């Protein structure tokens, strides 16, 4: 594996972030690409970013489901805005 970096971040670190194994995962989704060596590197980064998006969406959806089940019935039925 090559030792290409993006803003001082190695591919290995980005892959850890994509697995949500690294606390700096927001780095991988908040970056703006200003230059890349070739289309292959750009595509690889976008695939990692997509993996992060999917994992985070799944985690948030499952957390939301668990949280909404624990809300007391009277709060669920409250129609106040």
PyMOL Python script that loads the backbone (N, CA, C, O; Angstrom):
from pymol import cmd

cmd.read_pdbstr("""\
ATOM      1  N   UNK A   1       0.847  -1.171   0.000  1.00  0.00           N
ATOM      2  CA  UNK A   1       0.000   0.000   0.000  1.00  0.00           C
ATOM      3  C   UNK A   1       0.893   1.235   0.000  1.00  0.00           C
ATOM      4  O   UNK A   1       1.876   1.298   0.738  1.00  0.00           O
ATOM      5  N   UNK A   2       0.553   2.197  -0.815  1.00  0.00           N
ATOM      6  CA  UNK A   2       1.365   3.406  -0.898  1.00  0.00           C
ATOM      7  C   UNK A   2       1.153   4.281   0.332  1.00  0.00           C
ATOM      8  O   UNK A   2       0.156   4.143   1.041  1.00  0.00           O
ATOM      9  N   UNK A   3       2.080   5.161   0.569  1.00  0.00           N
ATOM     10  CA  UNK A   3       2.018   6.048   1.729  1.00  0.00           C
ATOM     11  C   UNK A   3       1.587   7.448   1.283  1.00  0.00           C
ATOM     12  O   UNK A   3       2.257   8.434   1.589  1.00  0.00           O
ATOM     13  N   UNK A   4       0.482   7.528   0.568  1.00  0.00           N
ATOM     14  CA  UNK A   4      -0.062   8.800   0.127  1.00  0.00           C
ATOM     15  C   UNK A   4      -0.748   9.471   1.303  1.00  0.00           C
ATOM     16  O   UNK A   4      -1.367   8.792   2.123  1.00  0.00           O
ATOM     17  N   UNK A   5      -0.652  10.773   1.402  1.00  0.00           N
ATOM     18  CA  UNK A   5      -1.303  11.479   2.497  1.00  0.00           C
ATOM     19  C   UNK A   5      -2.269  12.526   1.974  1.00  0.00           C
ATOM     20  O   UNK A   5      -2.095  13.066   0.882  1.00  0.00           O
ATOM     21  N   UNK A   6      -3.279  12.799   2.764  1.00  0.00           N
ATOM     22  CA  UNK A   6      -4.205  13.892   2.509  1.00  0.00           C
ATOM     23  C   UNK A   6      -4.157  14.776   3.733  1.00  0.00           C
ATOM     24  O   UNK A   6      -4.599  14.365   4.806  1.00  0.00           O
ATOM     25  N   UNK A   7      -3.636  15.970   3.601  1.00  0.00           N
ATOM     26  CA  UNK A   7      -3.525  16.890   4.719  1.00  0.00           C
ATOM     27  C   UNK A   7      -2.878  16.182   5.912  1.00  0.00           C
ATOM     28  O   UNK A   7      -3.385  16.237   7.032  1.00  0.00           O
ATOM     29  N   UNK A   8      -1.783  15.535   5.656  1.00  0.00           N
ATOM     30  CA  UNK A   8      -1.013  14.831   6.687  1.00  0.00           C
ATOM     31  C   UNK A   8      -1.749  13.640   7.286  1.00  0.00           C
ATOM     32  O   UNK A   8      -1.456  13.236   8.412  1.00  0.00           O
ATOM     33  N   UNK A   9      -2.678  13.088   6.568  1.00  0.00           N
ATOM     34  CA  UNK A   9      -3.419  11.914   7.013  1.00  0.00           C
ATOM     35  C   UNK A   9      -3.127  10.782   6.044  1.00  0.00           C
ATOM     36  O   UNK A   9      -3.318  10.927   4.836  1.00  0.00           O
ATOM     37  N   UNK A  10      -2.663   9.655   6.572  1.00  0.00           N
ATOM     38  CA  UNK A  10      -2.350   8.524   5.696  1.00  0.00           C
ATOM     39  C   UNK A  10      -3.623   7.798   5.293  1.00  0.00           C
ATOM     40  O   UNK A  10      -4.674   7.975   5.909  1.00  0.00           O
ATOM     41  N   UNK A  11      -3.520   6.993   4.270  1.00  0.00           N
ATOM     42  CA  UNK A  11      -4.656   6.176   3.856  1.00  0.00           C
ATOM     43  C   UNK A  11      -5.076   5.250   4.985  1.00  0.00           C
ATOM     44  O   UNK A  11      -6.265   5.012   5.194  1.00  0.00           O
ATOM     45  N   UNK A  12      -4.095   4.731   5.710  1.00  0.00           N
ATOM     46  CA  UNK A  12      -4.409   3.838   6.822  1.00  0.00           C
ATOM     47  C   UNK A  12      -5.255   4.550   7.880  1.00  0.00           C
ATOM     48  O   UNK A  12      -6.194   3.965   8.421  1.00  0.00           O
ATOM     49  N   UNK A  13      -4.928   5.800   8.172  1.00  0.00           N
ATOM     50  CA  UNK A  13      -5.713   6.571   9.143  1.00  0.00           C
ATOM     51  C   UNK A  13      -7.125   6.845   8.615  1.00  0.00           C
ATOM     52  O   UNK A  13      -8.097   6.766   9.366  1.00  0.00           O
ATOM     53  N   UNK A  14      -7.233   7.161   7.345  1.00  0.00           N
ATOM     54  CA  UNK A  14      -8.551   7.388   6.756  1.00  0.00           C
ATOM     55  C   UNK A  14      -9.392   6.107   6.783  1.00  0.00           C
ATOM     56  O   UNK A  14     -10.599   6.161   7.017  1.00  0.00           O
ATOM     57  N   UNK A  15      -8.758   4.965   6.544  1.00  0.00           N
ATOM     58  CA  UNK A  15      -9.484   3.697   6.595  1.00  0.00           C
ATOM     59  C   UNK A  15      -9.953   3.396   8.018  1.00  0.00           C
ATOM     60  O   UNK A  15     -11.049   2.867   8.208  1.00  0.00           O
ATOM     61  N   UNK A  16      -9.135   3.727   9.017  1.00  0.00           N
ATOM     62  CA  UNK A  16      -9.570   3.578  10.415  1.00  0.00           C
ATOM     63  C   UNK A  16     -10.774   4.455  10.692  1.00  0.00           C
ATOM     64  O   UNK A  16     -11.729   4.027  11.341  1.00  0.00           O
ATOM     65  N   UNK A  17     -10.728   5.675  10.204  1.00  0.00           N
ATOM     66  CA  UNK A  17     -11.853   6.590  10.388  1.00  0.00           C
ATOM     67  C   UNK A  17     -13.113   6.041   9.734  1.00  0.00           C
ATOM     68  O   UNK A  17     -14.204   6.141  10.295  1.00  0.00           O
ATOM     69  N   UNK A  18     -12.961   5.464   8.558  1.00  0.00           N
ATOM     70  CA  UNK A  18     -14.111   4.908   7.847  1.00  0.00           C
ATOM     71  C   UNK A  18     -14.724   3.734   8.603  1.00  0.00           C
ATOM     72  O   UNK A  18     -15.921   3.476   8.482  1.00  0.00           O
ATOM     73  N   UNK A  19     -13.912   3.021   9.382  1.00  0.00           N
ATOM     74  CA  UNK A  19     -14.415   1.916  10.214  1.00  0.00           C
ATOM     75  C   UNK A  19     -14.929   2.422  11.558  1.00  0.00           C
ATOM     76  O   UNK A  19     -15.380   1.639  12.394  1.00  0.00           O
ATOM     77  N   UNK A  20     -14.856   3.742  11.760  1.00  0.00           N
ATOM     78  CA  UNK A  20     -15.237   4.396  13.022  1.00  0.00           C
ATOM     79  C   UNK A  20     -14.362   3.928  14.176  1.00  0.00           C
ATOM     80  O   UNK A  20     -14.801   3.898  15.326  1.00  0.00           O
ATOM     81  N   UNK A  21     -13.112   3.561  13.860  1.00  0.00           N
ATOM     82  CA  UNK A  21     -12.150   3.118  14.863  1.00  0.00           C
ATOM     83  C   UNK A  21     -11.273   4.265  15.340  1.00  0.00           C
ATOM     84  O   UNK A  21     -10.406   4.075  16.194  1.00  0.00           O
ATOM     85  N   UNK A  22     -11.490   5.434  14.801  1.00  0.00           N
ATOM     86  CA  UNK A  22     -10.655   6.576  15.098  1.00  0.00           C
ATOM     87  C   UNK A  22     -11.561   7.722  15.539  1.00  0.00           C
ATOM     88  O   UNK A  22     -12.550   8.008  14.864  1.00  0.00           O
ATOM     89  N   UNK A  23     -11.253   8.381  16.649  1.00  0.00           N
ATOM     90  CA  UNK A  23     -12.137   9.436  17.137  1.00  0.00           C
ATOM     91  C   UNK A  23     -12.202  10.677  16.249  1.00  0.00           C
ATOM     92  O   UNK A  23     -13.052  11.542  16.457  1.00  0.00           O
ATOM     93  N   UNK A  24     -11.334  10.769  15.285  1.00  0.00           N
ATOM     94  CA  UNK A  24     -11.309  11.930  14.407  1.00  0.00           C
ATOM     95  C   UNK A  24     -12.046  11.674  13.094  1.00  0.00           C
ATOM     96  O   UNK A  24     -11.654  12.181  12.042  1.00  0.00           O
ATOM     97  N   UNK A  25     -13.100  10.894  13.166  1.00  0.00           N
ATOM     98  CA  UNK A  25     -13.837  10.505  11.966  1.00  0.00           C
ATOM     99  C   UNK A  25     -14.382  11.716  11.210  1.00  0.00           C
ATOM    100  O   UNK A  25     -14.503  11.665   9.986  1.00  0.00           O
ATOM    101  N   UNK A  26     -14.709  12.782  11.897  1.00  0.00           N
ATOM    102  CA  UNK A  26     -15.247  13.954  11.211  1.00  0.00           C
ATOM    103  C   UNK A  26     -14.250  14.533  10.212  1.00  0.00           C
ATOM    104  O   UNK A  26     -14.642  15.167   9.233  1.00  0.00           O
ATOM    105  N   UNK A  27     -12.972  14.314  10.459  1.00  0.00           N
ATOM    106  CA  UNK A  27     -11.948  14.767   9.530  1.00  0.00           C
ATOM    107  C   UNK A  27     -12.173  14.184   8.147  1.00  0.00           C
ATOM    108  O   UNK A  27     -11.974  14.867   7.143  1.00  0.00           O
ATOM    109  N   UNK A  28     -12.581  12.944   8.091  1.00  0.00           N
ATOM    110  CA  UNK A  28     -12.731  12.282   6.797  1.00  0.00           C
ATOM    111  C   UNK A  28     -13.974  12.717   6.046  1.00  0.00           C
ATOM    112  O   UNK A  28     -14.035  12.550   4.828  1.00  0.00           O
ATOM    113  N   UNK A  29     -14.960  13.266   6.724  1.00  0.00           N
ATOM    114  CA  UNK A  29     -16.168  13.681   6.024  1.00  0.00           C
ATOM    115  C   UNK A  29     -16.243  15.185   5.813  1.00  0.00           C
ATOM    116  O   UNK A  29     -17.016  15.653   4.977  1.00  0.00           O
ATOM    117  N   UNK A  30     -15.459  15.939   6.550  1.00  0.00           N
ATOM    118  CA  UNK A  30     -15.518  17.395   6.446  1.00  0.00           C
ATOM    119  C   UNK A  30     -14.450  18.003   5.537  1.00  0.00           C
ATOM    120  O   UNK A  30     -14.395  19.221   5.369  1.00  0.00           O
ATOM    121  N   UNK A  31     -13.624  17.178   4.967  1.00  0.00           N
ATOM    122  CA  UNK A  31     -12.565  17.693   4.110  1.00  0.00           C
ATOM    123  C   UNK A  31     -13.099  18.214   2.784  1.00  0.00           C
ATOM    124  O   UNK A  31     -14.073  17.692   2.242  1.00  0.00           O
ATOM    125  N   UNK A  32     -12.465  19.221   2.287  1.00  0.00           N
ATOM    126  CA  UNK A  32     -12.731  19.682   0.932  1.00  0.00           C
ATOM    127  C   UNK A  32     -11.486  19.355   0.112  1.00  0.00           C
ATOM    128  O   UNK A  32     -10.380  19.779   0.446  1.00  0.00           O
ATOM    129  N   UNK A  33     -11.677  18.611  -0.942  1.00  0.00           N
ATOM    130  CA  UNK A  33     -10.542  18.215  -1.779  1.00  0.00           C
ATOM    131  C   UNK A  33     -10.178  19.390  -2.680  1.00  0.00           C
ATOM    132  O   UNK A  33     -11.009  19.874  -3.449  1.00  0.00           O
ATOM    133  N   UNK A  34      -8.944  19.840  -2.578  1.00  0.00           N
ATOM    134  CA  UNK A  34      -8.478  20.941  -3.421  1.00  0.00           C
ATOM    135  C   UNK A  34      -7.491  20.463  -4.482  1.00  0.00           C
ATOM    136  O   UNK A  34      -7.274  21.140  -5.486  1.00  0.00           O
ATOM    137  N   UNK A  35      -6.900  19.306  -4.257  1.00  0.00           N
ATOM    138  CA  UNK A  35      -5.960  18.738  -5.222  1.00  0.00           C
ATOM    139  C   UNK A  35      -5.848  17.252  -4.969  1.00  0.00           C
ATOM    140  O   UNK A  35      -5.843  16.813  -3.818  1.00  0.00           O
ATOM    141  N   UNK A  36      -5.759  16.476  -6.029  1.00  0.00           N
ATOM    142  CA  UNK A  36      -5.455  15.059  -5.900  1.00  0.00           C
ATOM    143  C   UNK A  36      -4.582  14.645  -7.073  1.00  0.00           C
ATOM    144  O   UNK A  36      -4.649  15.212  -8.164  1.00  0.00           O
ATOM    145  N   UNK A  37      -3.771  13.649  -6.811  1.00  0.00           N
ATOM    146  CA  UNK A  37      -2.778  13.212  -7.785  1.00  0.00           C
ATOM    147  C   UNK A  37      -3.432  12.646  -9.033  1.00  0.00           C
ATOM    148  O   UNK A  37      -3.049  12.986 -10.152  1.00  0.00           O
ATOM    149  N   UNK A  38      -4.416  11.786  -8.837  1.00  0.00           N
ATOM    150  CA  UNK A  38      -5.100  11.192  -9.975  1.00  0.00           C
ATOM    151  C   UNK A  38      -6.520  10.795  -9.570  1.00  0.00           C
ATOM    152  O   UNK A  38      -6.878  10.838  -8.393  1.00  0.00           O
ATOM    153  N   UNK A  39      -7.302  10.416 -10.541  1.00  0.00           N
ATOM    154  CA  UNK A  39      -8.699  10.063 -10.297  1.00  0.00           C
ATOM    155  C   UNK A  39      -8.834   8.867  -9.361  1.00  0.00           C
ATOM    156  O   UNK A  39      -9.803   8.774  -8.607  1.00  0.00           O
ATOM    157  N   UNK A  40      -7.882   7.966  -9.405  1.00  0.00           N
ATOM    158  CA  UNK A  40      -7.893   6.789  -8.533  1.00  0.00           C
ATOM    159  C   UNK A  40      -7.895   7.203  -7.057  1.00  0.00           C
ATOM    160  O   UNK A  40      -8.657   6.657  -6.260  1.00  0.00           O
ATOM    161  N   UNK A  41      -7.043   8.166  -6.695  1.00  0.00           N
ATOM    162  CA  UNK A  41      -6.993   8.655  -5.313  1.00  0.00           C
ATOM    163  C   UNK A  41      -8.281   9.358  -4.924  1.00  0.00           C
ATOM    164  O   UNK A  41      -8.774   9.183  -3.810  1.00  0.00           O
ATOM    165  N   UNK A  42      -8.821  10.138  -5.823  1.00  0.00           N
ATOM    166  CA  UNK A  42     -10.085  10.823  -5.537  1.00  0.00           C
ATOM    167  C   UNK A  42     -11.198   9.812  -5.304  1.00  0.00           C
ATOM    168  O   UNK A  42     -11.970   9.941  -4.355  1.00  0.00           O
ATOM    169  N   UNK A  43     -11.280   8.812  -6.165  1.00  0.00           N
ATOM    170  CA  UNK A  43     -12.306   7.776  -6.040  1.00  0.00           C
ATOM    171  C   UNK A  43     -12.151   6.995  -4.736  1.00  0.00           C
ATOM    172  O   UNK A  43     -13.139   6.702  -4.062  1.00  0.00           O
ATOM    173  N   UNK A  44     -10.945   6.667  -4.392  1.00  0.00           N
ATOM    174  CA  UNK A  44     -10.682   5.933  -3.142  1.00  0.00           C
ATOM    175  C   UNK A  44     -11.156   6.737  -1.933  1.00  0.00           C
ATOM    176  O   UNK A  44     -11.785   6.195  -1.024  1.00  0.00           O
ATOM    177  N   UNK A  45     -10.848   8.033  -1.929  1.00  0.00           N
ATOM    178  CA  UNK A  45     -11.279   8.881  -0.827  1.00  0.00           C
ATOM    179  C   UNK A  45     -12.811   8.976  -0.765  1.00  0.00           C
ATOM    180  O   UNK A  45     -13.396   8.900   0.316  1.00  0.00           O
ATOM    181  N   UNK A  46     -13.444   9.139  -1.908  1.00  0.00           N
ATOM    182  CA  UNK A  46     -14.903   9.256  -1.927  1.00  0.00           C
ATOM    183  C   UNK A  46     -15.569   7.959  -1.447  1.00  0.00           C
ATOM    184  O   UNK A  46     -16.612   8.009  -0.795  1.00  0.00           O
ATOM    185  N   UNK A  47     -14.988   6.823  -1.757  1.00  0.00           N
ATOM    186  CA  UNK A  47     -15.518   5.545  -1.268  1.00  0.00           C
ATOM    187  C   UNK A  47     -15.410   5.454   0.257  1.00  0.00           C
ATOM    188  O   UNK A  47     -16.323   4.962   0.919  1.00  0.00           O
ATOM    189  N   UNK A  48     -14.301   5.926   0.803  1.00  0.00           N
ATOM    190  CA  UNK A  48     -14.152   5.941   2.258  1.00  0.00           C
ATOM    191  C   UNK A  48     -15.152   6.898   2.896  1.00  0.00           C
ATOM    192  O   UNK A  48     -15.736   6.594   3.936  1.00  0.00           O
ATOM    193  N   UNK A  49     -15.342   8.042   2.276  1.00  0.00           N
ATOM    194  CA  UNK A  49     -16.313   9.016   2.789  1.00  0.00           C
ATOM    195  C   UNK A  49     -17.726   8.428   2.762  1.00  0.00           C
ATOM    196  O   UNK A  49     -18.493   8.604   3.709  1.00  0.00           O
ATOM    197  N   UNK A  50     -18.063   7.738   1.689  1.00  0.00           N
ATOM    198  CA  UNK A  50     -19.380   7.094   1.597  1.00  0.00           C
ATOM    199  C   UNK A  50     -19.554   6.025   2.679  1.00  0.00           C
ATOM    200  O   UNK A  50     -20.637   5.880   3.245  1.00  0.00           O
ATOM    201  N   UNK A  51     -18.491   5.286   2.960  1.00  0.00           N
ATOM    202  CA  UNK A  51     -18.553   4.254   3.998  1.00  0.00           C
ATOM    203  C   UNK A  51     -18.829   4.890   5.362  1.00  0.00           C
ATOM    204  O   UNK A  51     -19.607   4.357   6.152  1.00  0.00           O
ATOM    205  N   UNK A  52     -18.198   6.017   5.631  1.00  0.00           N
ATOM    206  CA  UNK A  52     -18.436   6.733   6.892  1.00  0.00           C
ATOM    207  C   UNK A  52     -19.888   7.191   6.959  1.00  0.00           C
ATOM    208  O   UNK A  52     -20.554   7.005   7.978  1.00  0.00           O
ATOM    209  N   UNK A  53     -20.376   7.786   5.883  1.00  0.00           N
ATOM    210  CA  UNK A  53     -21.762   8.258   5.854  1.00  0.00           C
ATOM    211  C   UNK A  53     -22.745   7.131   6.150  1.00  0.00           C
ATOM    212  O   UNK A  53     -23.681   7.306   6.930  1.00  0.00           O
ATOM    213  N   UNK A  54     -22.531   5.984   5.532  1.00  0.00           N
ATOM    214  CA  UNK A  54     -23.441   4.843   5.735  1.00  0.00           C
ATOM    215  C   UNK A  54     -23.382   4.328   7.167  1.00  0.00           C
ATOM    216  O   UNK A  54     -24.417   4.049   7.772  1.00  0.00           O
ATOM    217  N   UNK A  55     -22.182   4.202   7.706  1.00  0.00           N
ATOM    218  CA  UNK A  55     -22.053   3.704   9.082  1.00  0.00           C
ATOM    219  C   UNK A  55     -22.671   4.667  10.081  1.00  0.00           C
ATOM    220  O   UNK A  55     -23.365   4.243  11.005  1.00  0.00           O
ATOM    221  N   UNK A  56     -22.424   5.957   9.905  1.00  0.00           N
ATOM    222  CA  UNK A  56     -22.993   6.936  10.824  1.00  0.00           C
ATOM    223  C   UNK A  56     -24.517   6.986  10.711  1.00  0.00           C
ATOM    224  O   UNK A  56     -25.208   7.096  11.723  1.00  0.00           O
ATOM    225  N   UNK A  57     -25.037   6.908   9.503  1.00  0.00           N
ATOM    226  CA  UNK A  57     -26.492   6.908   9.317  1.00  0.00           C
ATOM    227  C   UNK A  57     -27.120   5.702  10.006  1.00  0.00           C
ATOM    228  O   UNK A  57     -28.168   5.816  10.642  1.00  0.00           O
ATOM    229  N   UNK A  58     -26.478   4.556   9.877  1.00  0.00           N
ATOM    230  CA  UNK A  58     -26.984   3.341  10.523  1.00  0.00           C
ATOM    231  C   UNK A  58     -26.969   3.492  12.048  1.00  0.00           C
ATOM    232  O   UNK A  58     -27.941   3.148  12.720  1.00  0.00           O
ATOM    233  N   UNK A  59     -25.871   4.002  12.582  1.00  0.00           N
ATOM    234  CA  UNK A  59     -25.770   4.199  14.027  1.00  0.00           C
ATOM    235  C   UNK A  59     -26.814   5.187  14.537  1.00  0.00           C
ATOM    236  O   UNK A  59     -27.446   4.956  15.568  1.00  0.00           O
ATOM    237  N   UNK A  60     -26.989   6.279  13.814  1.00  0.00           N
ATOM    238  CA  UNK A  60     -27.971   7.277  14.237  1.00  0.00           C
ATOM    239  C   UNK A  60     -29.388   6.737  14.157  1.00  0.00           C
ATOM    240  O   UNK A  60     -30.208   7.008  15.036  1.00  0.00           O
ATOM    241  N   UNK A  61     -29.682   5.979  13.117  1.00  0.00           N
ATOM    242  CA  UNK A  61     -31.027   5.405  12.970  1.00  0.00           C
ATOM    243  C   UNK A  61     -31.315   4.422  14.097  1.00  0.00           C
ATOM    244  O   UNK A  61     -32.408   4.436  14.663  1.00  0.00           O
ATOM    245  N   UNK A  62     -30.361   3.578  14.428  1.00  0.00           N
ATOM    246  CA  UNK A  62     -30.600   2.608  15.498  1.00  0.00           C
ATOM    247  C   UNK A  62     -30.692   3.303  16.854  1.00  0.00           C
ATOM    248  O   UNK A  62     -31.480   2.885  17.703  1.00  0.00           O
ATOM    249  N   UNK A  63     -29.915   4.339  17.070  1.00  0.00           N
ATOM    250  CA  UNK A  63     -29.974   5.098  18.329  1.00  0.00           C
ATOM    251  C   UNK A  63     -31.315   5.811  18.436  1.00  0.00           C
ATOM    252  O   UNK A  63     -31.909   5.834  19.513  1.00  0.00           O
ATOM    253  N   UNK A  64     -31.805   6.391  17.348  1.00  0.00           N
ATOM    254  CA  UNK A  64     -33.084   7.091  17.344  1.00  0.00           C
ATOM    255  C   UNK A  64     -34.216   6.132  17.660  1.00  0.00           C
ATOM    256  O   UNK A  64     -35.121   6.472  18.423  1.00  0.00           O
ATOM    257  N   UNK A  65     -34.177   4.939  17.085  1.00  0.00           N
ATOM    258  CA  UNK A  65     -35.218   3.948  17.361  1.00  0.00           C
ATOM    259  C   UNK A  65     -35.229   3.567  18.827  1.00  0.00           C
ATOM    260  O   UNK A  65     -36.294   3.504  19.440  1.00  0.00           O
ATOM    261  N   UNK A  66     -34.066   3.314  19.397  1.00  0.00           N
ATOM    262  CA  UNK A  66     -33.995   2.947  20.815  1.00  0.00           C
ATOM    263  C   UNK A  66     -34.460   4.092  21.703  1.00  0.00           C
ATOM    264  O   UNK A  66     -35.147   3.867  22.700  1.00  0.00           O
ATOM    265  N   UNK A  67     -34.093   5.313  21.350  1.00  0.00           N
ATOM    266  CA  UNK A  67     -34.476   6.467  22.152  1.00  0.00           C
ATOM    267  C   UNK A  67     -35.978   6.702  22.089  1.00  0.00           C
ATOM    268  O   UNK A  67     -36.599   6.969  23.117  1.00  0.00           O
ATOM    269  N   UNK A  68     -36.571   6.608  20.909  1.00  0.00           N
ATOM    270  CA  UNK A  68     -38.004   6.882  20.783  1.00  0.00           C
ATOM    271  C   UNK A  68     -38.837   5.833  21.512  1.00  0.00           C
ATOM    272  O   UNK A  68     -39.933   6.143  21.978  1.00  0.00           O
ATOM    273  N   UNK A  69     -38.350   4.615  21.621  1.00  0.00           N
ATOM    274  CA  UNK A  69     -39.073   3.573  22.351  1.00  0.00           C
ATOM    275  C   UNK A  69     -39.051   3.837  23.850  1.00  0.00           C
ATOM    276  O   UNK A  69     -39.925   3.369  24.580  1.00  0.00           O
ATOM    277  N   UNK A  70     -38.063   4.576  24.303  1.00  0.00           N
ATOM    278  CA  UNK A  70     -37.951   4.826  25.739  1.00  0.00           C
ATOM    279  C   UNK A  70     -38.659   6.111  26.173  1.00  0.00           C
ATOM    280  O   UNK A  70     -38.730   6.392  27.370  1.00  0.00           O
ATOM    281  N   UNK A  71     -39.178   6.887  25.238  1.00  0.00           N
ATOM    282  CA  UNK A  71     -39.891   8.111  25.584  1.00  0.00           C
ATOM    283  C   UNK A  71     -41.240   7.748  26.200  1.00  0.00           C
ATOM    284  O   UNK A  71     -41.983   6.947  25.633  1.00  0.00           O
ATOM    285  N   UNK A  72     -41.558   8.323  27.342  1.00  0.00           N
ATOM    286  CA  UNK A  72     -42.856   8.017  27.957  1.00  0.00           C
ATOM    287  C   UNK A  72     -44.014   8.336  27.015  1.00  0.00           C
ATOM    288  O   UNK A  72     -43.952   9.289  26.239  1.00  0.00           O
ATOM    289  N   UNK A  73     -45.055   7.538  27.093  1.00  0.00           N
ATOM    290  CA  UNK A  73     -46.215   7.663  26.219  1.00  0.00           C
ATOM    291  C   UNK A  73     -46.797   9.076  26.240  1.00  0.00           C
ATOM    292  O   UNK A  73     -47.166   9.597  25.187  1.00  0.00           O
ATOM    293  N   UNK A  74     -46.888   9.705  27.407  1.00  0.00           N
ATOM    294  CA  UNK A  74     -47.496  11.028  27.473  1.00  0.00           C
ATOM    295  C   UNK A  74     -46.696  12.057  26.669  1.00  0.00           C
ATOM    296  O   UNK A  74     -47.283  12.989  26.120  1.00  0.00           O
ATOM    297  N   UNK A  75     -45.385  11.909  26.590  1.00  0.00           N
ATOM    298  CA  UNK A  75     -44.580  12.828  25.787  1.00  0.00           C
ATOM    299  C   UNK A  75     -44.735  12.572  24.304  1.00  0.00           C
ATOM    300  O   UNK A  75     -44.723  13.512  23.510  1.00  0.00           O
ATOM    301  N   UNK A  76     -44.880  11.316  23.915  1.00  0.00           N
ATOM    302  CA  UNK A  76     -45.071  10.981  22.505  1.00  0.00           C
ATOM    303  C   UNK A  76     -46.357  11.583  21.968  1.00  0.00           C
ATOM    304  O   UNK A  76     -46.423  11.998  20.811  1.00  0.00           O
ATOM    305  N   UNK A  77     -47.382  11.630  22.816  1.00  0.00           N
ATOM    306  CA  UNK A  77     -48.696  12.111  22.380  1.00  0.00           C
ATOM    307  C   UNK A  77     -48.875  13.603  22.576  1.00  0.00           C
ATOM    308  O   UNK A  77     -49.935  14.141  22.255  1.00  0.00           O
ATOM    309  N   UNK A  78     -47.878  14.276  23.088  1.00  0.00           N
ATOM    310  CA  UNK A  78     -47.969  15.720  23.317  1.00  0.00           C
ATOM    311  C   UNK A  78     -47.992  16.436  21.983  1.00  0.00           C
ATOM    312  O   UNK A  78     -47.088  16.248  21.169  1.00  0.00           O
ATOM    313  N   UNK A  79     -48.996  17.245  21.743  1.00  0.00           N
ATOM    314  CA  UNK A  79     -49.151  17.934  20.454  1.00  0.00           C
ATOM    315  C   UNK A  79     -48.699  19.378  20.512  1.00  0.00           C
ATOM    316  O   UNK A  79     -48.852  20.105  19.530  1.00  0.00           O
ATOM    317  N   UNK A  80     -48.143  19.820  21.639  1.00  0.00           N
ATOM    318  CA  UNK A  80     -47.668  21.191  21.730  1.00  0.00           C
ATOM    319  C   UNK A  80     -46.512  21.406  20.781  1.00  0.00           C
ATOM    320  O   UNK A  80     -45.743  20.481  20.520  1.00  0.00           O
ATOM    321  N   UNK A  81     -46.379  22.609  20.262  1.00  0.00           N
ATOM    322  CA  UNK A  81     -45.269  22.937  19.372  1.00  0.00           C
ATOM    323  C   UNK A  81     -44.300  23.861  20.036  1.00  0.00           C
ATOM    324  O   UNK A  81     -43.299  24.244  19.431  1.00  0.00           O
TER     325      UNK A  81
END
""", "prot")
cmd.dss("prot")
cmd.show_as("cartoon", "prot")
cmd.util.cbc("prot")
cmd.orient("prot")
